[in-house]
């Protein structure tokens, strides 16, 4: 009987984690399909419109180190709850329908996401120490599902309700997740950390993870912000371009599920990382050289490649650390520095588009960045046996 109660408890907790993780991307992914409409209605340049997707990514980097102190001070239960509520309130602000409201929304959403992501890593490694790599992949799948759902339906919702209400609708998902989290999670989760971990600034491997993650995130967020406007320019309707972005996001779920099926007792993850990086490179090169040739195939390559790569990158801090707190510190450094780097992407791509008057130069730049990521992955070290044993099945 006790065994059945434990299984049910694990299932309900996983459900709560899944619902919370669904909210890590809709605030960003929902903007892409309506960015051109929004830009036209508010009379914005491409660079200014790119700022709306750059600001949350920048805040995701700047506020990420706060996750450790929030967890230590308030406990995981309350810290995760407050971060999820902040995302919901930030998304609701978009109903104002003006540029100021969108800017404030972007900052607050980025802050909530930045704190929530490392907190989930700490929680996963603490609550599921023997399955942390696999649960982390499932969490990433939830993240990608949220991105796919919002990217694929935002254009329809905005056409039906208007873009301010269509964007604000995603706050319902965050508020529902917060309610479920508070209801399911036991108060004992609020225990504070016994040890305060500082970020691993002196670890060369941590710096390498941050740089690789940062450049990869530049590519991802440029695609998230500009792939739909690019295909509108290439002749697609706004709805069809939104469907391509939705396919990109749906294939991310496939990529993360494939990663979750990999054996967890792995010391060498570079083959899988290089495979996903190669898919990403092939998709970008295809759009750069022949943008109208089989765009669905390019979206599949990009979706599976970027998500598989992202999922593996989130597992590496778990591999290289020996405790939940250390995993949170590694994740906070990787995500914090990486997202600061990534924040330059959408607005830089907007400026390149304004200067060159086409998206051809944007995808050429992304292809070059993807090549650098592919080569840098050869430098990643295998997992140490002691750290790897901490979460092996």
C-alpha positions as CSV (number, residue, x, y, z in Angstrom):
1,X,0.0,0.0,0.0
2,X,2.8,2.4,0.9
3,X,4.4,1.7,-2.5
4,X,1.2,2.6,-4.3
5,X,1.0,5.9,-2.4
6,X,4.6,6.7,-3.2
7,X,3.9,6.1,-6.9
8,X,0.8,8.2,-6.9
9,X,2.8,10.9,-5.1
10,X,5.6,10.8,-7.6
11,X,3.1,11.0,-10.5
12,X,1.2,14.0,-9.0
13,X,4.5,15.8,-8.4
14,X,5.7,15.1,-11.9
15,X,2.4,16.5,-13.1
16,X,2.9,19.7,-11.2
17,X,6.5,20.0,-12.4
18,X,5.3,19.4,-16.0
19,X,2.6,22.1,-15.7
20,X,5.0,24.6,-14.3
21,X,7.6,23.9,-17.0
22,X,4.9,24.5,-19.7
23,X,5.2,28.2,-18.8
24,X,8.9,28.6,-19.5
25,X,8.4,29.6,-23.1
26,X,4.9,30.8,-24.1
27,X,5.7,34.4,-23.1
28,X,8.4,34.4,-25.7
29,X,7.1,32.0,-28.3
30,X,3.7,33.6,-28.6
31,X,5.2,36.9,-29.9
32,X,6.8,35.6,-33.1
33,X,3.7,34.8,-35.1
34,X,2.2,38.2,-34.4
35,X,5.4,40.3,-34.3
36,X,4.8,41.7,-37.8
37,X,1.2,42.6,-37.0
38,X,2.3,44.1,-33.7
39,X,5.1,46.0,-35.4
40,X,2.8,47.5,-38.0
41,X,0.1,48.5,-35.5
42,X,2.5,50.2,-33.2
43,X,4.6,51.6,-36.0
44,X,7.9,50.0,-34.8
45,X,11.1,49.3,-36.7
46,X,12.4,45.8,-36.9
47,X,15.1,46.7,-34.3
48,X,12.5,48.0,-31.9
49,X,10.3,45.0,-32.4
50,X,13.3,42.7,-31.8
51,X,13.7,44.5,-28.4
52,X,10.5,42.9,-27.2
53,X,12.1,39.5,-27.6
54,X,15.6,40.6,-26.6
55,X,14.5,42.1,-23.2
56,X,13.1,38.9,-21.7
57,X,16.1,36.9,-22.8
58,X,18.4,39.6,-21.3
59,X,16.5,39.4,-18.0
60,X,16.7,35.6,-18.1
61,X,20.4,36.1,-17.9
62,X,20.6,39.0,-15.4
63,X,18.1,37.5,-12.9
64,X,19.2,33.8,-13.1
65,X,21.7,34.1,-10.2
66,X,18.9,35.2,-7.9
67,X,17.5,31.6,-8.0
68,X,20.0,30.3,-5.5
69,X,19.4,33.0,-3.0
70,X,15.6,32.8,-3.4
71,X,15.7,29.0,-2.9
72,X,17.8,29.4,0.2
73,X,15.7,32.2,1.7
74,X,12.2,31.2,0.9
75,X,12.4,27.5,0.0
76,X,11.7,25.8,-3.3
77,X,7.9,25.6,-3.0
78,X,7.4,29.3,-2.5
79,X,10.1,30.4,-4.9
80,X,8.8,28.3,-7.7
81,X,5.2,29.5,-7.0
82,X,6.2,33.2,-7.0
83,X,8.2,32.8,-10.2
84,X,5.2,31.1,-11.9
85,X,2.9,33.8,-10.7
86,X,5.2,36.5,-12.0
87,X,5.2,35.0,-15.4
88,X,1.4,34.9,-15.4
89,X,1.1,38.6,-14.3
90,X,3.7,39.7,-16.9
91,X,1.8,37.9,-19.6
92,X,-1.5,39.5,-18.5
93,X,0.0,42.9,-18.9
94,X,0.1,42.4,-22.7
95,X,-3.7,43.0,-22.7
96,X,-2.9,46.8,-22.5
97,X,-1.9,46.7,-26.1
98,X,0.8,49.4,-26.0
99,X,4.6,49.4,-26.3
100,X,5.2,50.4,-22.7
101,X,3.1,47.5,-21.4
102,X,4.9,45.1,-23.7
103,X,8.3,46.3,-22.5
104,X,7.3,45.9,-18.8
105,X,5.8,42.5,-19.6
106,X,9.0,41.4,-21.3
107,X,11.2,42.4,-18.3
108,X,8.9,40.7,-15.8
109,X,8.4,37.6,-17.8
110,X,12.2,37.2,-18.4
111,X,12.8,37.6,-14.6
112,X,10.3,35.0,-13.8
113,X,11.6,32.5,-16.3
114,X,15.2,33.1,-15.3
115,X,14.6,32.3,-11.7
116,X,12.2,29.4,-12.4
117,X,14.6,27.4,-14.7
118,X,17.4,26.8,-12.1
119,X,14.9,26.2,-9.4
120,X,13.4,23.4,-11.4
121,X,16.8,21.9,-11.8
122,X,17.4,22.0,-8.1
123,X,14.0,20.5,-7.4
124,X,14.5,17.7,-10.0
125,X,17.9,16.6,-8.7
126,X,16.7,16.8,-5.1
127,X,13.3,15.0,-5.5
128,X,14.4,12.5,-8.2
129,X,18.1,11.9,-7.6
130,X,18.2,8.5,-9.4
131,X,16.3,9.8,-12.4
132,X,17.4,13.4,-12.6
133,X,18.7,13.3,-16.2
134,X,15.5,11.6,-17.5
135,X,13.1,13.9,-15.5
136,X,15.1,16.9,-16.8
137,X,14.5,15.7,-20.4
138,X,10.7,15.4,-19.6
139,X,10.8,18.9,-18.1
140,X,12.4,20.2,-21.3
141,X,9.7,18.4,-23.3
142,X,7.1,20.3,-21.4
143,X,9.0,23.5,-22.1
144,X,8.9,22.7,-25.8
145,X,5.3,21.8,-25.7
146,X,4.5,25.1,-24.2
147,X,6.5,26.8,-26.9
148,X,4.8,24.8,-29.6
149,X,1.3,25.3,-28.3
150,X,1.8,29.1,-28.0
151,X,3.6,29.5,-31.3
152,X,1.1,27.4,-33.3
153,X,-2.0,29.0,-32.0
154,X,-1.1,32.7,-31.2
155,X,-1.8,33.9,-34.8
156,X,-5.2,32.3,-34.7
157,X,-6.0,33.7,-31.2
158,X,-4.8,37.1,-32.2
159,X,-6.9,37.1,-35.4
160,X,-10.0,36.0,-33.4
161,X,-9.5,38.2,-30.2
162,X,-7.0,40.9,-31.3
163,X,-3.3,40.6,-30.6
164,X,-3.3,42.1,-27.1
165,X,-6.0,39.7,-25.8
166,X,-4.5,36.8,-27.8
167,X,-1.1,37.3,-26.2
168,X,-2.6,37.8,-22.7
169,X,-4.5,34.5,-22.9
170,X,-1.4,32.6,-22.0
171,X,-1.5,34.0,-18.5
172,X,-4.3,31.5,-17.8
173,X,-1.8,28.6,-18.2
174,X,0.6,30.2,-15.7
175,X,-2.1,30.8,-13.1
176,X,-3.4,27.3,-13.5
177,X,0.1,25.9,-13.0
178,X,0.7,28.0,-9.9
179,X,-2.6,26.8,-8.4
180,X,-1.7,23.1,-9.1
181,X,1.8,23.5,-7.8
182,X,0.6,25.0,-4.5
183,X,-2.1,22.3,-4.1
184,X,0.1,19.3,-4.9
185,X,3.5,20.2,-3.4
186,X,3.8,19.4,0.3
187,X,4.9,22.2,2.7
188,X,8.0,20.2,3.5
189,X,9.3,21.3,0.1
190,X,9.9,24.8,1.7
191,X,12.9,23.6,3.6
192,X,15.8,25.9,3.0
193,X,19.2,24.9,1.6
194,X,21.6,23.9,4.3
195,X,24.6,25.0,2.1
196,X,24.8,28.1,0.0
197,X,26.6,27.4,-3.3
198,X,28.3,30.1,-5.2
199,X,28.5,30.1,-9.0
200,X,31.4,28.0,-10.4
201,X,33.3,31.0,-11.9
202,X,36.7,29.2,-11.5
203,X,35.6,26.1,-13.5
204,X,36.7,26.3,-17.2
205,X,34.1,23.7,-18.1
206,X,31.4,26.0,-16.7
207,X,32.6,28.8,-18.9
208,X,32.6,26.6,-21.9
209,X,29.0,25.4,-21.2
210,X,28.0,29.1,-20.8
211,X,29.5,30.1,-24.1
212,X,28.1,27.2,-26.1
213,X,24.7,27.6,-24.5
214,X,24.8,31.3,-25.1
215,X,25.5,31.1,-28.9
216,X,23.0,28.3,-29.3
217,X,20.4,30.4,-27.5
218,X,21.2,33.3,-29.8
219,X,20.2,31.1,-32.7
220,X,17.1,29.8,-31.0
221,X,15.7,33.1,-30.0
222,X,16.4,34.7,-33.4
223,X,14.4,31.8,-34.9
224,X,11.7,32.2,-32.4
225,X,11.4,35.9,-33.1
226,X,12.0,36.2,-36.8
227,X,11.4,32.9,-38.6
228,X,7.6,33.7,-39.0
229,X,8.2,37.3,-40.3
230,X,10.9,35.9,-42.6
231,X,8.5,33.4,-44.2
232,X,5.9,36.1,-44.5
233,X,8.4,38.1,-46.5
234,X,9.1,34.9,-48.5
235,X,5.5,34.8,-49.5
236,X,3.7,32.8,-46.8
237,X,0.5,34.1,-45.1
238,X,0.7,35.0,-41.4
239,X,-1.2,31.9,-40.5
240,X,1.0,29.6,-42.7
241,X,4.1,31.2,-41.2
242,X,2.7,30.7,-37.7
243,X,2.1,27.0,-38.6
244,X,5.8,26.7,-39.7
245,X,6.8,28.2,-36.4
246,X,4.4,25.8,-34.7
247,X,6.0,22.8,-36.5
248,X,9.4,24.1,-35.4
249,X,8.2,24.0,-31.8
250,X,6.4,20.7,-32.1
251,X,9.5,19.0,-33.4
252,X,11.3,20.4,-30.4
253,X,9.1,18.0,-28.3
254,X,10.2,15.1,-30.6
255,X,13.9,16.2,-30.1
256,X,13.6,16.2,-26.3
257,X,11.7,13.0,-26.2
258,X,14.4,11.3,-28.2
259,X,17.0,12.6,-25.7
260,X,14.9,11.3,-22.8
261,X,15.1,7.9,-24.4
262,X,18.9,7.8,-24.3
263,X,20.6,5.7,-21.6
264,X,21.2,7.7,-18.5
265,X,24.5,5.9,-17.7
266,X,26.5,7.9,-20.2
267,X,29.9,9.4,-19.6
268,X,30.2,10.6,-23.2
269,X,27.4,12.7,-24.5
270,X,29.3,14.4,-27.3
271,X,28.0,12.1,-30.1
272,X,24.3,13.0,-29.3
273,X,25.3,16.7,-28.9
274,X,27.1,16.7,-32.2
275,X,24.2,14.9,-34.0
276,X,21.7,17.5,-32.8
277,X,24.1,20.4,-33.6
278,X,24.5,19.0,-37.1
279,X,20.7,18.9,-37.6
280,X,20.6,22.5,-36.5
281,X,23.4,23.5,-38.9
282,X,21.8,21.7,-41.8
283,X,18.4,23.4,-41.3
284,X,20.0,26.9,-41.1
285,X,22.1,26.3,-44.2
286,X,19.0,25.1,-46.0
287,X,17.1,28.3,-45.2
288,X,20.1,30.5,-46.1
289,X,20.8,28.9,-49.4
290,X,17.2,28.0,-50.5
291,X,14.6,29.5,-48.2
292,X,11.5,28.4,-50.2
293,X,12.8,24.8,-50.7
294,X,10.9,22.4,-48.4
295,X,10.5,24.8,-45.5
296,X,8.7,22.1,-43.5
297,X,11.8,19.9,-43.6
298,X,14.0,22.8,-42.5
299,X,11.7,23.4,-39.6
300,X,11.8,19.7,-38.6
301,X,15.6,19.7,-38.6
302,X,15.8,23.0,-36.7
303,X,13.1,22.0,-34.2
304,X,14.5,18.6,-33.4
305,X,18.1,19.8,-33.5
306,X,17.7,22.9,-31.3
307,X,15.6,21.1,-28.7
308,X,17.7,18.0,-28.5
309,X,20.8,20.2,-28.1
310,X,19.1,22.4,-25.5
311,X,17.9,19.3,-23.5
312,X,21.4,17.8,-23.5
313,X,22.9,21.1,-22.4
314,X,20.5,21.2,-19.4
315,X,21.5,17.7,-18.4
316,X,25.3,18.6,-18.4
317,X,25.1,20.7,-15.3
318,X,23.5,17.7,-13.5
319,X,26.3,15.5,-14.9
320,X,29.1,17.8,-13.7
321,X,27.7,18.4,-10.2
322,X,27.4,16.2,-7.2
323,X,24.5,17.7,-5.3
324,X,21.2,19.5,-6.1
325,X,22.6,22.8,-4.9
326,X,25.7,22.5,-7.1
327,X,23.5,21.5,-10.0
328,X,21.5,24.7,-9.5
329,X,24.6,26.8,-9.3
330,X,26.0,25.3,-12.5
331,X,22.6,25.8,-14.2
332,X,22.3,29.4,-13.0
333,X,25.8,30.3,-14.3
334,X,25.2,28.5,-17.7
335,X,21.7,30.0,-18.2
336,X,22.6,33.4,-16.6
337,X,25.6,34.1,-18.8
338,X,24.2,32.3,-21.8
339,X,21.0,34.3,-21.8
340,X,22.9,37.5,-21.5
341,X,24.8,36.5,-24.7
342,X,21.5,35.3,-26.3
343,X,19.8,38.6,-25.6
344,X,21.8,40.3,-28.3
345,X,20.3,37.9,-30.9
346,X,16.8,39.1,-31.8
347,X,17.6,42.8,-31.8
348,X,20.8,42.2,-33.7
349,X,18.9,40.2,-36.3
350,X,16.3,43.0,-36.5
351,X,19.1,45.5,-37.2
352,X,20.7,43.2,-39.8
353,X,17.3,42.9,-41.5
354,X,16.8,46.7,-41.5
355,X,20.3,47.3,-42.9
356,X,20.3,44.6,-45.5
357,X,16.6,44.8,-46.4
358,X,16.2,41.0,-46.4
359,X,16.5,38.0,-44.1
360,X,19.2,36.4,-46.3
361,X,22.0,38.0,-44.3
362,X,20.3,37.0,-41.0
363,X,20.3,33.3,-41.9
364,X,23.9,33.5,-43.2
365,X,25.0,34.8,-39.8
366,X,23.0,32.1,-38.0
367,X,24.7,29.4,-40.1
368,X,28.1,30.8,-39.2
369,X,27.2,30.8,-35.5
370,X,25.9,27.2,-35.7
371,X,29.2,26.1,-37.3
372,X,31.1,27.6,-34.4
373,X,28.8,25.8,-31.9
374,X,29.4,22.5,-33.7
375,X,33.2,22.9,-33.5
376,X,33.1,24.0,-29.8
377,X,31.2,20.9,-28.8
378,X,34.3,18.8,-29.4
379,X,35.9,20.5,-26.4
380,X,33.2,19.2,-23.9
381,X,34.7,16.8,-21.3
382,X,33.2,13.4,-20.5
383,X,31.1,13.1,-17.3
384,X,33.1,12.2,-14.2
385,X,32.2,8.7,-12.8
386,X,31.5,10.2,-9.3
387,X,29.1,12.9,-10.6
388,X,27.5,10.6,-13.1
389,X,26.7,7.9,-10.5
390,X,24.6,10.4,-8.6
391,X,21.7,10.2,-11.0
392,X,22.3,6.9,-12.8
393,X,19.3,4.5,-13.0
